[in-house]
């Protein structure tokens, strides 16, 4: 007999917490909001045990502000919220983008807008998390599909945040965070999180120095012996405010290209293809689980269908979509919203027929709806 496999019964909140702790997270600040509060409670339980810091802020605005401050002192930070909290994060999220602040944000989606269905699942924030702050700059947004990928993508989020000096959003949902699953945690995939590129000691220290748009500025924590400037305004490499067109363009190109210049590298997908298929299902999040059930049912009935699961939704994995769609006659996009990500698929695959399968009544998509409305059989 082989070695015993140890199974655990966990939910998505526990996967986030374990992924964060295994990534070296040593600061958390957040405000209670359904359905993300379980992450806050567990981080406040676990971080003090590790001589690290967890804070329940007075509101979401203060919580993200504390995360930004902690990150700029060198901490690895996490916060968690839901749609209304992302609304309140907006201004500080823009500050984190402009200041090149590494941090990880978990957005546990629920049915919105406003209070909406506080205990009701949905996936209506897919566009919101990309365009939730001013400026129109790209974001990195990851979408797990189960407990195991929640853990993996949490470690990946920390790797990207620290390596690229960016805020990274994990766009999960009430159904994934609160659902318990039996998992083999020893088989979980994870990413190693390297330290930030450190200032090497040359004088003077330039907090935003880079020679190419994709280059990442060296980091020196606020509080060091050398003066460190930090600003939310358009700035030069010294972090001094500027309105010079050449400097403004240089900065904007950098903030965009350090993400878009790595778009292929940032793409994480799962291909489930079979020879002879002419229909492609493109799905992410909890909807990908329903889509997988639909695909399996079609195959059991003798049909042929391909499936592409997106773990990266922003930046849009255009190359992966184009490759997967080659030879397909139609693309089916199931979502727990009004067809928000289907817009991106339609934009990229403009020569294909894209069929939207949507549900927004608080219930999950089921395989039968995807099969029928997507015309899979």
N, C-alpha and C positions, 0 to 999 in steps of 0.2 A: 504494500500500500504506500501511496505517496504521503508527503508531509501534510499534516492537518492544515486546512485553510480556516483562518479565524474570521468570522463574519461579525459585522456590527450593524445595528439598526439605528440609522441616523436620518436627520432631516437636512435640508439645504442650509439652514442657519448654522448648524454645527460644522458643515463642510466649509463655509466661509470663514468661520472662526479658526478652524484648524489650518486652513490654507494661509490665513493671515499670520498666525503665530509661527508656522513653519517658514514663512517668508521673512521673518525677523521684525514683524510689526511690533512697535513699542509705544504707540500712541493711538488712542481712539477718542473721538469726541462725537457725540450725536444727541439727538433729541427723540424721545419716544414717539413713534408713529406706526400705526398698523399698516402693513404687516411686517415691518422690519424690526420691531422692538426686540425680538428674540436675539438678534445679533448684538444690539446694544447691551442687553442684560448679560449675555455670555462674555462679551469683551470686558465688561466691568467686573466680572467675576475672575476672569483668567489673567488679565494684564497685571493687576497688583501682585499676584502670586509670582510674577516674573520680575518684580521690581520695576515695572513699567507703569504707564499712566493711562487711565481711562476716565473720561469726564462726561457727565450728562450736562450738556449746555442748557442755557435758559431758553434757547430756541435754535432753529436750524441755521439761521444767519450766523449767530455766535459760534455754533459748533464748527461750521466749515472755516470760519475765521481762525479758530483755535488750531484746526488742522494745518492751515497754511503757515501759521506762525511756528508750530512745532516742526513741520517739515523743513522750514528754512533754518532751523537750528540743528538739523541733521537727523531728525527722527523719521522712522518709516511709519506712515500714518494711514488710517482707515476711517471712513465714516459710512453710515448707512441710513437710508431714508426711503421715502416713497414719493409719488408724483408731486404732491403739494410741497414737500420739502425741496425737491429739485427746483420748483418755482422760486423758493426763497434762496436757494443756493446761487441763483443766476449771476448776481453781481460779483460774488466772491469766486465763482467759477471762472468768470472772465479775468479776474485778478490772477488766478492761478495759471491761466494760459499765458497772460502777458508776462508774469514774473517767472515763468518756467519752474513751477513748483511741483515736485513729485507727490502725488497722492492718489489713493484709490477710493472710489465712491461706489457703493453698492446701492442700486436703485431697485427696490422691490416693488414691481408694478402692481397696481390695483385699478379697478374700474373708475375712471375719472369722467369729467374734470371735477375740481374742487373736492369736497368730501366724497362725492360720488358713491361708490360702493366700497367702503373702507375694508370690508372683509370679503370682497368679491374679486375674483381673479380676472385679469385682462392683460393685454400686451399693447397698450395704446401709446406708449412713450417712445416708440422707436425713432420717430422723427424729432421728438421733443429733446431727447438727450444730445442729439447732434446740434440742434439749433437753439438750445436753451439759454444762450447768452449772446450778447451783441458781438459784431465783428465778422461773423461768417467764417471763422477759421475751422479747420478740420479737428475732429475728436477721434479718439480710439475708444470703441464701444464693443464689449465682448458679451456673448449670450450663451449661458449654459443650458443644457437640456435635461440634466439629472443631477443627483448628488455627486457622482464622481467627476463630472465635468465642471461642476460648481467649484470643487476643490482645486482642480487643475487650473481653471481660468482665474481663480483668485491668485494663485502663485504667479501665473503669467501676467496678470495685471500689475503686480508689484514689480516684476522684472521689467516691464515696459515703462512703468512710471519712473522707476529709479534710473533706468538706463537712458531714457529720452528726456527726462525732466518735464513730464507732462502729467496732467490729471487723466486717469483712466477710469471709465465707467463700466461696471458690470451690470448689465441690464437683465435682471432676473424677474421673478414674479411670485405672487403669493402662493401659487400652487407648487412651485419648485422649492421655496424656502420652508414651507410648512409641511410638505409631504415627507413621510418617513419611508426609507427604503433599506433593504438588506444589502450591504455592500461588503466587498473585500477591500478593506482600506490599504492593505499591503500592496495591492495591485494598482493603486491610484497613480495616475500620471502627475508629475509635478515639474516645475521649472526652478532652476537655481537663480537666485536673485543676487546679482553682483553689486558691489558698492558703487556709488556714484563716482563719476570721473572727478578725481580730487585735484584741487589747485596744487601745482607742483612747486610753488615757492618763488616764481619769478616776480620781480617788482616792475611796475605797480600791479596790484591785482585788478583785473578787469572782469567784473561779474558776468558780462555778456559778450565775451570775446569768442569769435568763431571766424574761420577763414573761408568756409563754404556754407551754403544754406543748410545743409543736412548735418553739419557738425554740431555737437552738443557742448555748451559752455562748461568749463570746469567749475566745480562747486566748492565754496568755502562757507561754512556755517556762520550765520549771524551769531555774534558773541565771541568770535575769534579775535586774536590780537590785532589782526589787520582789519581796517575798516571795510565793511561790506554794505554796499548800497542795494536797495530793493525798491522798485517802483511799479505802479500800475499804469503809468503813462507811456506814451511812445518815447523810446529812449535810445541812446547810442550804447556802445559797448561798455561805457563807464557807468551805465544806469542813470545818466543825466538826461533830463527831458530835452527832446529835440522836435523841431518841425521841419527840418531840412528834408526835402523830398527824397533825396538819395538815401538818407539814413532811415527814413520811414519805410521806403520800399525794401531796403535791405532787411529790416526787422520783420516785416510782413512776409517776405519770401522765406525767411528762416523759420518763422513759426508755422508756416504752411508746409514747407518742404521737408522739415525734419520728420513729419508724418507721411505726407504724400510721396516723398521720395523713397519711402520704405514700404509702400503700399503692398507690394507682393510679399515682402518679408513679414508683414503684419497679418497676412491672410491665413486664417486657420479654418479649415473646412473638413468635412467627412464625405467622401464619395462612396456611394452605394450603387454601382452601375452593373448592368448585365447586357450581354450582346443582343442586338436586335431591337432594343427598346427605342421608341420614338417620342415618348412622353417623359418629361423631367419634372419632378416635384422639388421645389426649392423652399426650405423651411428653416426656422430657427426657434429657440426657446422651447417652452412647453408644447407649442404647436408641432414641433418636430417629432414629438413622441406619438401624437395622433397620426401624423403623416407616415411615420414608420409603420404603424399598425395597418394603415391603409395600403401601403406598398406591399407589406407581407401578405395581406389578404388577396390582393390582386395577383400576386405571384403564385399563391396556393391555388388560385382558380385558373392558372395557366396563362395569365396575362404577363406582359412585359412592361416594366416601368423603371426609370432611374430616379435616384434621390440624391440631392445635394443638401447637406446640413451645414448651415453657416454658424460658426462660433465667433467670427468677426463680422459685424454688420456695418461698422464704420471704422476706417474708410471702406466704402463699398468694394467688395472683392471682384472688380470688373473682369480681370483676366480669368479668374476661376469660373465666373458665370458664363463668359463667352466660350470657354473651352467645353464646359459641361453641356452647353446648348447646341453644340455642333451636331447636326444631323437630327435634331429634335423637331417635331412638327408643332408641339405645344408645350407650354410651361405652366405648371399649376403652382400657385402660391397660397397656402393656407395660413391664416392669421387670426388672432383674437383681437381684431380691430377692424376698421373700415377699409382696409387695403393699403395701409401706409407704406409698407416696404415694397409692395408690388409696384409702387411708382418707380422705385429705383430699378427693379428688375425690368420694367417696361422701358425705362430710359436706356439701359445698357443693351437690352435685347429687343431693340425697336423693330426688327424685321420678323420677330416671332409672335405667335398668338399667345398672350398671357391670360390665364384664367384665374380670377380671384375667388377664393373660398374663404368667407368671413363669418365670424360669429361675435356678437357683442351683447349677449343677454346674461352674462355672468357665468355661463356654463362653458365647459371645455369643448373644443371641436372633437367630434368622434370620427372614426374611420369611415363609417357609412356616408356621412355628409361629404367628406373629401372625395370618396369614390364617385358618388353620384354627381355632385356639382362640378367636380373636376373631369368627369367623363373618363375615368380610369379603366372602366370595364365596358 
